[in-house]
């Protein structure tokens, strides 16, 4: 059985690509007026796909990010043991979506056919065929996808308008794990009324590939001709039916929810050998990508330094601390750290000088664990951890550290001083959990070793 399935769960789309081979207007006008299944039925389809042995599921459309319950489908698939992916035009990939779904979503494939707005308008890769995404949007989006730890793919449909263009600059910038290059594919009943002036010859398709031959050093190029695409994909339509395109049109099974996935898949014509020949199997179970920089923030006595040093030892990273740099500044001024902190509260420019020097140093290096309360704001391309601790646990830790001058009152004052110091200098509240990729309640986990293990289990999600 082909181990990967594309679930085209959503017929609606906010773009009008003329070459789209999955418009599903036939489905919408015949049996599915809304162009999608209800949420609970779509979830059941996902579970049945997992049950019969699929290993990877790609959520596609239409535009899948228009589906309000897409996160639920992704989470259900991941919990059922599937590698998860979405194929999207990138128009709705917000920061909140990227943040909220990274625990369950493994891959994001962005459809980028051209960096030329006029070309995208001509092919319909635009909103209502009138407005295309800006070139800068694609560059920025690729950066964000990778910064959040997703595997990045780029899909490009080669057609008459873009076959002579170069995408080298973008691909070299984005460095996707896979760049899938697809020849515009005519499918009867889907795009045959619009694709005629977009079709290209085998020679033109090869011209595009030859133009980008030098890109192979930064990504894996996966070319797919029309012949390679036909019959080599396991697919499910918005109505929850398996379908194939082996004969240049869609052949649909009975609904999965009506006869079950095991019977329904037997009604589709899939060619396993063609799936293999087009490179359908690759390392989609990605190795966990450890961020090159991890910042540790937290309140007084939350264990930032202890956790940071243990984590650095486990990852064989360098441990650095803003506290050490601050103490150096204080000593040079003949001040205690408490006196120096009060000076920073009254003179934010001193604080800003330290932050600038320290953050520039950290951003110029990799493989760092950084003990830094404001790391979420100043350290680039990093995973940001916040350690939350109760007052009672903080005081208990202070006592065990034989710091007799530290009391419940002094700990509370220091926490409030830090908070006011950063609010005064930058208008930033370092205690806001929304600033972090991972928030850990120290009281729940206990030992530093347990906290480190918890961080290790979550840093690449």
C-alpha positions in Angstrom: 0.0 0.0 0.0 1.2 3.5 -0.7 2.1 4.7 2.9 1.2 8.4 2.4 -2.2 9.9 1.8 -3.4 13.4 0.8 -6.7 14.4 2.4 -8.2 17.2 0.3 -10.5 18.2 3.2 -11.6 21.6 2.0 -12.9 22.6 -1.4 -13.1 26.4 -0.7 -10.0 28.4 -1.6 -9.1 32.1 -1.5 -7.0 31.9 -4.7 -8.0 31.0 -8.3 -5.1 29.1 -9.8 -6.0 28.2 -13.4 -3.9 25.0 -13.3 -5.4 23.6 -10.1 -6.1 19.9 -10.6 -8.2 19.6 -7.4 -11.0 22.2 -7.8 -13.7 19.7 -6.8 -16.4 21.7 -8.4 -17.9 18.3 -9.5 -18.0 17.2 -5.8 -19.5 20.5 -4.6 -22.2 20.6 -7.3 -23.2 16.9 -6.9 -23.0 15.7 -3.3 -21.3 18.3 -1.1 -22.8 21.8 -1.4 -20.6 23.3 1.3 -17.4 21.7 -0.1 -16.4 19.9 3.0 -17.5 17.3 5.6 -18.7 18.4 9.1 -15.9 18.4 11.7 -16.8 15.2 13.4 -17.0 13.2 10.1 -13.7 14.7 8.9 -12.1 13.6 12.2 -13.5 10.0 11.7 -12.0 9.9 8.2 -8.6 10.7 9.6 -8.9 8.0 12.2 -9.9 5.4 9.6 -6.9 6.4 7.4 -4.6 5.8 10.4 -6.3 2.5 11.2 -5.6 0.9 7.8 -1.9 1.7 7.9 -1.1 5.1 6.4 2.1 6.5 7.9 1.9 10.1 6.7 -1.1 12.4 6.0 -1.0 15.7 4.1 -3.9 18.0 4.6 -4.6 19.9 1.4 -7.5 21.7 -0.3 -8.6 24.0 -1.7 -6.9 26.0 1.0 -6.8 23.9 4.2 -5.9 26.8 6.5 -9.4 28.2 5.8 -10.8 25.2 7.8 -11.5 26.3 11.4 -11.0 22.8 12.7 -7.7 22.0 10.8 -5.8 22.1 14.1 -8.1 19.4 15.5 -7.5 17.2 12.4 -3.8 17.7 12.7 -3.8 16.8 16.4 -6.0 13.8 15.8 -3.7 12.5 13.1 -0.5 13.0 15.2 -2.1 11.3 18.2 -3.0 8.4 15.9 0.7 8.0 15.0 0.8 9.8 11.6 3.4 12.1 10.3 1.5 15.3 9.5 1.8 17.9 6.8 -0.2 20.7 5.2 0.0 22.1 1.7 -0.9 25.8 1.7 -0.7 28.9 -0.4 0.7 30.6 2.6 -1.8 33.4 2.8 -3.2 32.4 6.2 0.0 31.1 8.0 -0.1 33.5 10.9 2.4 33.6 13.7 -0.3 32.3 16.0 -1.0 29.3 13.7 2.7 28.5 13.5 3.0 28.7 17.3 -0.2 26.8 18.2 0.3 23.8 15.9 4.0 23.0 16.2 3.3 20.3 18.8 1.4 18.2 16.3 2.3 19.4 12.8 5.6 18.1 11.3 5.8 19.6 7.8 4.5 22.7 6.0 4.6 22.7 2.2 4.2 26.2 0.7 3.0 26.6 -2.9 5.3 29.1 -4.6 5.1 29.1 -8.4 6.7 32.5 -9.1 8.3 35.5 -7.3 6.9 37.7 -10.1 3.5 39.3 -9.2 2.5 39.6 -12.8 3.1 35.9 -13.4 1.0 35.0 -10.4 -1.8 37.2 -11.6 -1.7 35.6 -15.0 -1.9 32.1 -13.6 -4.5 33.0 -11.0 -2.2 32.4 -8.0 -3.9 35.5 -6.5 -6.9 36.5 -4.5 -9.9 36.6 -6.8 -7.3 36.9 -9.6 -6.7 40.5 -8.7 -4.1 40.6 -5.9 -1.0 38.4 -5.5 1.1 37.9 -2.4 4.2 40.1 -2.3 7.6 38.6 -3.0 8.7 39.6 0.5 5.9 37.6 2.0 7.3 34.4 0.7 10.8 35.1 1.9 9.5 36.1 5.4 7.1 33.1 5.5 9.9 30.6 4.8 11.9 32.1 7.6 9.0 31.9 10.1 8.2 28.3 9.2 11.8 27.2 9.9 12.2 29.3 13.0 9.2 27.5 14.5 10.9 24.2 13.8 8.8 22.8 11.0 10.1 20.8 8.1 9.8 23.1 5.1 8.8 22.0 1.6 8.2 24.2 -1.5 5.8 23.1 -4.3 6.1 24.8 -7.7 3.8 24.2 -10.6 5.7 24.8 -13.8 3.6 26.3 -16.6 3.8 28.5 -19.7 4.1 31.7 -17.7 7.0 30.7 -15.4 9.0 27.9 -17.1 11.7 30.4 -18.2 11.9 32.2 -14.8 14.5 31.6 -12.1 13.6 30.8 -8.5 17.2 30.3 -7.4 17.4 33.3 -5.1 14.3 32.3 -3.2 15.2 28.6 -3.0 18.7 29.4 -1.8 17.2 31.7 0.9 14.5 29.3 2.0 16.6 26.1 1.8 13.6 23.7 1.9 14.2 20.1 2.7 12.4 19.2 -0.5 11.5 21.3 -3.5 8.8 19.6 -5.5 8.7 20.8 -9.1 5.5 19.7 -10.9 4.6 20.0 -14.6 1.1 21.6 -14.9 -1.2 18.7 -15.1 -4.5 18.7 -17.1 -7.3 16.8 -15.3 -10.7 16.4 -17.0 -13.5 18.0 -15.0 -11.1 19.9 -12.8 -9.0 22.4 -14.8 -9.6 21.4 -18.5 -11.5 24.7 -19.2 -8.6 26.9 -18.1 -5.4 25.0 -18.4 -4.9 25.0 -22.2 -2.8 28.1 -22.4 -0.8 27.0 -19.3 0.3 23.6 -20.6 4.0 23.1 -21.4 6.0 20.5 -23.3 8.4 18.0 -21.8 11.2 20.1 -23.2 10.0 23.2 -21.5 9.6 21.4 -18.2 13.2 20.1 -18.6 14.3 23.7 -19.4 13.0 24.8 -16.0 14.8 21.9 -14.3 18.1 22.7 -16.1 17.8 26.3 -15.1 17.9 25.3 -11.5 20.4 22.4 -11.7 22.8 24.3 -9.5 20.2 24.4 -6.6 20.8 20.8 -5.7 23.5 21.8 -3.2 21.0 23.4 -0.9 17.8 21.3 -1.3 16.5 18.0 -2.7 14.8 18.7 -6.0 11.9 16.4 -6.8 10.7 16.8 -10.4 7.3 15.3 -11.3 6.2 15.1 -14.9 2.6 14.6 -15.9 3.2 10.9 -16.4 4.8 10.5 -13.0 1.9 12.2 -11.3 -0.9 10.1 -12.8 -1.9 7.3 -10.5 1.0 7.7 -8.1 -0.9 9.5 -5.3 -3.3 8.1 -2.7 -5.9 10.8 -2.2 -9.1 11.5 -0.4 -11.6 14.1 -1.6 -13.6 16.6 0.5 -16.5 14.2 0.6 -14.3 11.5 2.3 -13.8 9.3 -0.7 -10.6 7.8 -2.1 -9.9 8.9 -5.6 -7.2 8.5 -8.3 -6.3 10.4 -11.4 -4.7 7.4 -13.3 -6.8 8.0 -16.4 -6.5 11.8 -16.5 -9.7 12.4 -14.6 -11.0 11.7 -11.0 -12.2 8.3 -10.2 -14.0 8.2 -6.9 -14.6 5.4 -4.4 -17.7 5.0 -2.2 -17.4 7.2 0.9 -15.1 5.9 3.6 -17.7 6.6 6.3 -20.2 4.5 4.4 -18.2 1.3 3.6 -15.0 1.7 5.6 -11.5 2.7 4.5 -10.4 -0.9 3.8 -13.0 -1.5 1.2 -13.0 2.1 -0.2 -9.3 2.1 -1.0 -9.8 -1.0 -3.1 -12.0 1.0 -5.5 -9.1 3.4 -6.3 -6.4 2.7 -8.9 -3.0 3.4 -7.2 0.4 2.4 -8.7 2.9 1.7 -5.9 5.8 1.4 -8.3 5.1 4.9 -9.7 4.9 6.2 -6.2 8.4 4.9 -5.5 9.7 6.0 -8.8 8.7 9.6 -8.2 10.5 9.7 -4.8 7.4 9.3 -2.7 9.3 7.8 0.2 11.8 10.0 2.0 12.7 10.6 5.6 9.4 12.2 6.6 9.8 11.1 10.2 12.1 14.0 10.7 15.0 13.9 13.2 14.2 16.2 16.0 15.8 19.5 15.1 17.5 21.0 18.2 17.5 24.8 18.1 21.0 26.3 17.9 20.1 28.7 20.7 17.9 28.1 23.8 17.1 30.9 26.2 16.2 30.2 29.8 14.2 32.9 31.7 12.4 32.8 35.0 11.9 34.4 38.4 14.3 34.5 41.3 15.2 30.9 42.5 13.5 29.2 39.6 16.7 27.4 38.8 17.6 29.1 35.6 21.3 28.7 35.9 21.2 25.1 37.2 18.8 24.0 34.5 20.8 25.9 31.9 24.1 24.3 32.8 22.6 20.8 32.9 20.9 21.4 29.5 24.2 22.7 28.1 26.0 19.6 29.3 23.4 17.3 27.9 23.5 19.0 24.4 27.2 19.7 24.5 26.4 23.4 24.1 28.1 26.4 25.7 26.4 28.0 28.7 26.4 31.8 29.0 24.6 34.0 31.5 23.6 37.7 31.4 24.0 37.6 35.2 27.8 37.1 34.8 28.0 40.0 32.4 25.9 42.2 34.7 28.1 41.3 37.7 31.2 42.3 35.7 29.6 45.7 35.0 28.7 46.2 38.7 32.2 45.2 39.9 33.7 47.7 37.5 31.6 50.4 39.1 32.4 49.3 42.6 28.7 48.3 43.2 27.0 45.2 44.6 24.6 43.5 42.2 21.6 44.8 44.2 23.0 48.4 44.1 23.7 48.1 40.3 20.2 46.7 39.7 18.7 49.8 41.4 21.0 52.0 39.2 19.7 50.3 36.1 16.1 51.0 37.3 16.9 54.7 37.5 19.0 54.8 34.3 17.7 52.5 31.6 20.6 53.4 29.3 22.9 51.3 31.4 20.6 48.3 31.0 20.4 48.8 27.3 24.2 48.9 26.9 24.5 45.6 28.6 21.7 44.0 26.6 23.1 45.3 23.3 26.6 43.9 24.0 25.4 40.6 25.4 22.7 39.9 22.7 25.1 40.8 19.9 27.6 38.3 21.2 25.0 35.6 21.6 23.5 36.2 18.1 26.9 35.8 16.6 27.3 32.3 17.9 25.4 29.0 17.8 24.9 26.0 20.2 24.3 28.2 23.2 22.2 27.8 26.3 21.5 31.4 27.4 20.5 32.4 30.9 18.7 35.6 30.0 15.4 37.0 31.2 15.0 39.1 28.1 16.3 36.4 25.7 12.8 36.1 24.1 13.2 39.7 22.8 16.9 39.9 21.9 18.1 36.4 20.9 17.3 35.5 17.3 16.4 32.0 15.9 16.1 30.6 19.4 13.7 28.5 21.5 12.6 30.4 24.6 11.9 28.7 27.9 10.3 30.3 31.0 10.6 28.7 34.5 7.7 29.6 36.8 8.1 29.0 40.5 5.9 29.6 43.5 7.1 31.9 46.3 7.1 29.0 48.8 9.4 26.9 46.5 11.6 29.9 45.8 12.2 30.5 49.5 12.8 26.9 50.2 15.5 26.8 47.5 17.1 30.0 48.9 17.3 28.4 52.3 19.0 25.3 50.9 21.4 27.5 49.1 22.5 28.9 52.5 21.5 32.5 51.6 20.3 33.6 55.0 19.7 37.2 54.0 17.1 36.1 51.4 13.6 36.1 52.7 10.1 35.9 51.2 10.1 39.7 51.2 13.5 40.1 49.5 12.6 37.5 46.8 9.4 39.3 46.1 11.2 42.6 45.9 13.8 41.3 43.6 11.2 39.8 41.3 9.3 43.0 41.2 12.5 45.0 40.7 13.4 42.9 37.6 9.9 43.3 36.2 9.9 47.1 36.7 13.4 47.4 35.4 12.4 45.8 32.0 9.1 47.6 31.8 10.9 50.9 32.4 13.7 50.2 29.8 11.7 48.4 27.1 8.0 48.2 28.1 8.4 44.4 28.2 6.9 42.2 30.8 9.2 39.2 31.0 6.7 37.3 33.1 4.1 37.2 30.3 3.9 33.5 29.3 3.0 34.5 25.7 6.6 35.6 25.2 7.8 32.0 25.3 7.8 28.7 23.4 7.7 26.6 26.5 6.5 27.5 30.1 7.4 25.1 32.9 5.9 25.1 36.3 8.9 24.2 38.4 6.7 23.1 41.4 5.1 20.3 39.2 8.4 18.8 37.9 10.7 19.2 40.9 14.3 18.4 40.1 16.5 20.2 37.6 17.1 16.9 35.9 13.4 16.3 35.3 13.0 19.9 34.0 15.9 19.3 31.5 14.3 16.1 30.3 11.0 17.9 29.8 12.7 20.6 27.8 14.5 18.0 25.7 11.1 16.4 24.9 9.6 19.7 23.8 12.3 21.8 22.2 11.7 20.4 18.7 7.9 20.2 18.7 
